[in-house]
Amino acid sequence: MKQGKICVVSAAFAAVLSAAPVLAETRWDMSIVWPEGNFHTQNAMAFAEAVKTATGGEVNITVHSGGALGIKGPEGMAAVRDGVVPIAEILLNQQVGEAPVLGIETLPFLAPTMADIALLHKYYRPKLEEVAAGMNQKVLYMAPWPGQAVYAPHPINTVADLKGLTIRVVDSNGNDFFGALGATPIQMPWGEVVPSLAAGTIKGVTTSSSSGVDGAFWEFTKYMSTFNWQASSNIMSVNLDAWNALPLEMRESIEKVARDMEGEFWLNSRAEDDKKMAILRENGVEISAPSPELAAELMERALPLWDAFKARVPEAAPVIDAYLAARK
């Protein structure tokens, strides 16, 4: 009789357990196109580890670097929107095909310093978050690249030195700017840059000191000019369906991690530039800055592109005008 009672109690207890909700571990695969040693990838890995800690191990993010998931840079926001991946670290200036307003940041010489970028983001980020929400995703954090330089097979001392140079650019703003300078710009994502340099398809590249080291550019070109002509930032973006599936307290914990780490990631960008410049020099790359005369001429060629962009993308005009008014 006692044995029967025990069986009944055990069965009842098992039924209660099966009816109770079980919080399953959430696993997210993160896409990132940069190699593992890149500072943006290192930021992403630190973020993933902090999220795991903050959520008590309930949210585990696996960082797949070097484009291992097969998602190219310009496909980043679309992949997150469509749920191809739940989360991705994305270069914004490659997303203008999805939303032209995301080209604001890359207008030549609009925000040439870190302080300028921070001020621009005050007006730009709300628009970015609006675009992201319209693409079924949420921006968790945003971090800039070091200034965009020009790598070339010869020194760039005058605008004439750019004439005919086949140079890799990232977006249409770069295409318009270097076209106006007499170069032959070719848009391409990062994954195609080093093979194109090796094949001779391009002779120059505009990118950061960080990417110059990632690509071992000293094997292809010996000169770098620190134009700092274009701001460029990456975002960590999460699919809204995946995000909303998390309990509220878990979302709040992840948002706090992102807020707390974003400033650190900006400092990493500043430190990255100094470190990678030193590595480039150690490998024989000759680094120079534009002369005042060249800088003035570059700015003269850049200004008409601001107005053209505002005319082409009217929703960008209030953001740019507010930023410029605040910068005075």
KAZI-V584224 format. One record per pair of residues at least 4 apart in sequence whose ideal C-beta (glycine too) atoms are under 6 Angstrom apart, sorted by the first residue. I is the first residue (numbers start at 1). J is the second residue. Records with the same first field share a line. If there is no record, write none. Layout:
I = J  J
This chain:
25 = 58
26 = 59
27 = 60
28 = 61  86  87
29 = 62  64  85
30 = 61  63  87
31 = 64  69  71  85  88
32 = 41  44  65  89
33 = 67  73  190
34 = 38  40  41
35 = 65  66  214
36 = 41  65
38 = 214
39 = 268  272
40 = 234
41 = 65
43 = 265
44 = 63  89
45 = 63
47 = 261
48 = 61  63
50 = 257
51 = 59  61  254  257
52 = 57  60
54 = 253  257
55 = 59  250  253
64 = 68  69
67 = 191
71 = 75  79
72 = 189
73 = 91  94  189  190
74 = 94  189
75 = 79
76 = 88  90
77 = 90  95  98  135
79 = 84  85
80 = 88  137  237  239
81 = 135  136  137
83 = 239
86 = 239  242
87 = 238
88 = 237
89 = 234  236
90 = 235  237
91 = 234
92 = 102  233
93 = 106  170  171  232
95 = 102
96 = 100  102  103  171
99 = 131
100 = 313
101 = 313  315  316
103 = 173
104 = 124  316  319
105 = 231
106 = 171  173  230
107 = 173  306  309
108 = 177  229  230  302
109 = 229  299  302
111 = 116  117  120  231
112 = 116  228
117 = 144  231
120 = 124  323
121 = 125
123 = 319  322  323
124 = 319
127 = 319
129 = 139
132 = 137  139
136 = 240
137 = 237  239  240
138 = 238  240  243
139 = 235  237
140 = 236  238  258
141 = 236  258  262
142 = 233  235
143 = 234  265
144 = 233  269
145 = 208  232
146 = 208  209  210  269  272  273
147 = 228
148 = 206  229  230
149 = 224  226  227
150 = 156  206  225  227
151 = 204  205  217  221  224
152 = 156  204  223
153 = 203  221
155 = 223
156 = 161  225
157 = 161
159 = 181  297
162 = 181  182  183
163 = 182
165 = 183  203  204
166 = 184  202  203
167 = 178  183  185  204
168 = 186  188  193  202  205
169 = 174  175  178  185  187  206
170 = 174
175 = 179  185  187
176 = 305
178 = 183  185
179 = 185
180 = 301
181 = 301
186 = 202
188 = 192
192 = 196
194 = 215
196 = 201  202
197 = 202  220
207 = 211
209 = 273  276  277
210 = 272  276
212 = 217  280
213 = 276  279
217 = 221
218 = 283  284  285
222 = 285  286
223 = 286
224 = 285  287
225 = 288
226 = 289
238 = 243
240 = 244
246 = 250  251
268 = 272
272 = 276
280 = 285
290 = 294  295
309 = 313
310 = 316  317
316 = 320
317 = 321
